[in-house]
Amino acid sequence: MNAICEWVKQYGPLVARILLAQLFIVSGIGKIGGFAGTAAFMSGAGVPAAPALLVVIIALEIGGSLMLIAGWQVRWAAAAFCVFILLASVVVHPFWNSDAASFLSQMNNFMKNFAIMGGMLYVMAYGAGPFSVDNARATGATGTDQSGKKRSRHD
């Protein structure tokens, strides 16, 4: 079990960042392809300036995902995703206002989004991990990785 845990400590943060990011990359690309429909949906949900806000959302979903994958400024990217997910959950999945037929689906999507926020909070708390631009920059500048462990440039 210790060997598995050590492997997860080493590679888990990278895999986790990729798994979190893929959801938003796919979503952002889908929003580009269905821009008019998505903007109309957002307007129908009462979102002001929906087309302009949609451009910002697409930039966050694709740009923030690329930041997560690369491990660059991940705490900022994760914080932005937390705010976005919270707002989107309240606007798009208000299960408390749903009819009986859609209540369970809306509640599940709302709770799924909160679970994703949990992953983003973890990234905010612990950073990008060993295989990341953030860690490479920290190691190069201080000679230690994010955990404070001494590293050489060849590790």
C-alpha positions in Angstrom: 0.0 0.0 0.0 2.9 2.4 0.7 4.2 2.0 -2.8 0.8 2.9 -4.2 0.5 5.9 -2.0 3.9 7.1 -3.0 3.0 6.7 -6.7 -0.2 8.7 -6.0 1.7 11.4 -4.2 4.0 11.7 -7.2 1.5 11.4 -10.2 -1.9 11.8 -8.6 -1.9 15.7 -8.7 -1.2 15.7 -12.4 -3.9 13.1 -13.1 -6.3 14.9 -10.9 -5.7 18.2 -12.7 -6.2 16.6 -16.0 -9.4 14.9 -14.9 -10.8 18.2 -13.5 -9.7 20.1 -16.6 -11.1 17.8 -19.2 -14.7 18.5 -18.1 -14.2 22.2 -18.7 -12.3 21.9 -22.0 -15.1 19.8 -23.5 -17.7 22.2 -22.1 -15.9 25.3 -23.4 -15.5 23.8 -26.9 -19.2 22.8 -26.8 -20.1 26.4 -25.9 -18.1 27.7 -28.9 -19.9 25.4 -31.3 -23.3 26.2 -29.8 -22.7 29.8 -28.9 -26.0 31.2 -30.0 -28.0 28.5 -28.3 -26.0 28.8 -25.1 -26.3 32.6 -25.0 -30.1 32.2 -25.5 -30.3 29.7 -22.7 -28.4 32.0 -20.4 -30.6 35.0 -21.3 -33.7 32.8 -20.7 -32.3 32.0 -17.2 -32.1 35.8 -16.5 -28.3 36.2 -16.9 -27.6 39.8 -18.0 -25.3 40.5 -21.0 -25.3 36.8 -21.8 -23.2 36.9 -25.0 -20.4 38.9 -23.4 -20.5 36.8 -20.2 -20.4 33.7 -22.4 -17.1 34.8 -24.0 -15.7 35.2 -20.5 -17.0 31.8 -19.5 -15.5 30.1 -22.6 -12.1 31.8 -21.8 -12.2 30.6 -18.3 -13.2 27.0 -19.2 -10.6 26.6 -21.9 -7.8 28.9 -20.5 -8.3 27.8 -16.9 -8.2 24.2 -18.0 -5.0 24.6 -19.8 -3.6 26.3 -16.7 -4.6 23.3 -14.6 -3.1 20.8 -17.0 0.2 22.7 -17.2 0.2 23.3 -13.5 0.7 27.0 -13.9 -1.0 29.4 -11.4 -3.3 26.6 -10.5 -4.5 28.2 -7.2 -5.8 31.2 -9.1 -7.4 29.0 -11.8 -9.1 26.8 -9.2 -10.4 29.8 -7.3 -11.9 31.2 -10.5 -13.5 27.8 -11.2 -14.9 27.7 -7.6 -16.7 31.0 -8.1 -17.9 30.0 -11.6 -19.2 26.6 -10.4 -21.0 28.1 -7.5 -22.8 30.8 -9.6 -23.6 28.3 -12.4 -25.0 25.8 -9.9 -27.3 28.3 -8.4 -28.5 29.7 -11.8 -28.6 26.5 -13.9 -29.5 23.8 -11.3 -31.8 25.4 -8.7 -33.3 22.1 -7.6 -35.2 23.8 -4.8 -37.4 25.5 -7.5 -37.7 22.4 -9.7 -40.9 20.4 -10.4 -41.1 16.8 -9.2 -40.0 15.4 -12.6 -36.7 17.2 -12.7 -36.0 17.6 -9.0 -33.7 14.6 -8.6 -31.7 15.4 -11.8 -31.2 19.0 -10.9 -30.2 18.1 -7.3 -27.7 15.5 -8.6 -26.2 18.1 -11.0 -26.0 20.7 -8.2 -24.3 18.2 -5.9 -21.9 17.0 -8.6 -20.9 20.6 -9.1 -20.2 20.9 -5.4 -18.0 17.8 -5.6 -16.0 19.4 -8.4 -15.7 22.5 -6.2 -14.2 20.2 -3.6 -11.6 19.1 -6.1 -10.8 22.8 -6.9 -10.6 23.6 -3.2 -8.0 20.8 -2.8 -6.0 22.3 -5.7 -6.2 25.7 -4.0 -5.0 24.3 -0.7 -2.2 22.0 -1.9 -1.1 23.5 -5.2 -0.2 21.8 -8.5 2.1 19.0 -7.2 5.4 17.7 -8.5 4.7 17.7 -12.3 3.8 21.3 -12.9 5.1 24.6 -14.1 4.5 26.0 -10.6 6.7 23.4 -9.0 9.4 23.7 -11.6 9.5 27.4 -11.0 9.5 27.0 -7.2 12.2 24.3 -7.4 14.4 26.4 -9.7 14.1 29.5 -7.5 14.5 27.9 -4.1 16.0 24.5 -4.6 12.9 22.9 -2.9 9.6 21.6 -4.2 6.2 22.7 -3.0 6.3 20.4 0.0 9.6 22.0 1.1 11.6 18.9 0.1 15.1 19.7 -1.3 15.4 19.0 -5.0 18.1 19.2 -7.6 17.4 20.6 -11.0 17.5 17.0 -12.4 14.8 15.5 -10.1 
